[in-house]
């Protein structure tokens, strides 16, 4: 259901049936220093619908490092949709950043060159079968057009 679409309901080990009409939502917030702070800040926000445009997979070690340093700029962020908010449908177009071994993930999107993130505690709720997947690393980003952090923050 890459955000909006079908859901497969699983009870125990038994697959029950695919249901449709579910709209996934997440609480987005301008990217902050680390995952703990993102969870705290976004918890106060309003949940918005989202569509997963791509799956960016990090190694488990890189994912842990990424979660502890969200405020850094990484080269893979240039792949994130440039206009991340669809005003017609009121949904964010996102990249899902995770590691294969992780259940959780971070949704990243960009609005007016500002990066926003949302914590997703269980990526298995999403049907990612048709979502393009890309292996990425934490190579540093040198694109000055990508801004990280709250727009009011003084750097």
N, C-alpha and C positions, 0 to 999 in steps of 0.2 A: 504494500500500500504506500509506497514511497512518500508518504505524507497524507495523501487523500486517495481513497480507493477501497480495496477489498482487505478483509482481515481473515486470517485463518485462526480459528479458535481451537486451542489444544487443552484438553483436560487430562491431566496425568500424562500418560504416554500415548493416549489415543487422540488422533486428529478427528475433530467432530465435523465441521463443515466450514466452507468459506462464506463469509458474510460481506455484504457491500454497504456502502453509504457511510462508512466511518470517516471522520475527518480528524487527522492527527494535529495536535497543537503543541506548541512549546513556548516557553517564556524567554524572549530574546532580550539581550542587554548589550550595550557597547562593551567590547572586550576589555577585560581587566587583567590584573597581574597573574592570577592563577585560578584553577578550577574551584577551589573552596570559595573564593570570593565571588566567582561567577554564579555559583549556586545560591549564595546568600543574596546577592543583588537581584538576580532574576526572579527569585522567589516572591518578590514584591510586585513583579510585573504582571502584565495581562498576557494570557496565552494567545498566540497567533497561529493560524493555519500555516503549514509549510509543505513544500514539495522538495524531495531530495533529487537533485540533478546529477550528482556524482558521489561516488564513495572513494574517499582518499584513505588508503591504508598505510599506517606507519608500523614499524616494528614495535613490539611490546615496550622495549627500552625507550625508543623515541616517543611513543605515545605518553609514557609516564613523564618524560622530560617536557613534552609539549604541554601537558596538563599543569605542570608546575611553573611554566613560563609562558602563559598565554599572551602576555604583553610584548613578546618578541615578534619580529617580523620574519616570516619564512617564505622561501621561494614558491612553495606550492600555493600560497595565497593568491598568486596571480591567476590561478585557474578558477577561483571562486567567481560565480556569476557577478558581473559588473553592476547590473541593476537588480539587486536582490529582492526588491519588494514590488509585487504586482498590484498596482492600485485598482485594477479592474476586479480582480478576484480577492483582493485583500489577503494575499498569502506571500510568504517569503520563499524565494527560490534559494536552496542551500546546497552546500557541500557537507557531507557527513564525514567527519574525521574520527578514525578509530584504529584499533589494532585487531587483527583476526581473533586473538585470544580474549578480547574484552567484550563484555556484555554492554557496557556503557559506550557512549559516543558524544561528540560535541558537534552541533550543527553550526556552520559558519556561513554568514551571508554578508553582503556589502550593500550599503545604501549611501549614495553620494560620497563615495570613496572612504566611508567609515565602516570598519569591521564590527559586526555584531555576532554574538555567540549565544547558544542555548545548550543547556545540559540535557542529554537524553539518557536516562538511567537504564533503558532496556531497548537496544536497537533491534532485538529479535521481534519486536512488534511491527516492524516495517517489512514489507515485501520488497526486497532489494534485487530481485532476480533480473529485472530489466534495466537496472541502474548501472551506468558505466563505472568500472572499477579501475583505480590507478594506484600503483605502489609509489609512495613518496617518501622523502627524507626530510630532515630538519635543516636543509641547506638555507643559509641566511638570504633574506630578500634585500635587494638593493634598489627597489622601486620606491622612490620618495612619494609617489602618489597614493600609496597605501598607508593609511593612518590607523593606528591602534589606540584603543582606550577611549574614555569618555570625551566627547567634544569639548567639554568645559575644563578638562584637565590641563594643568600647566606642565609643560615638559621642559 
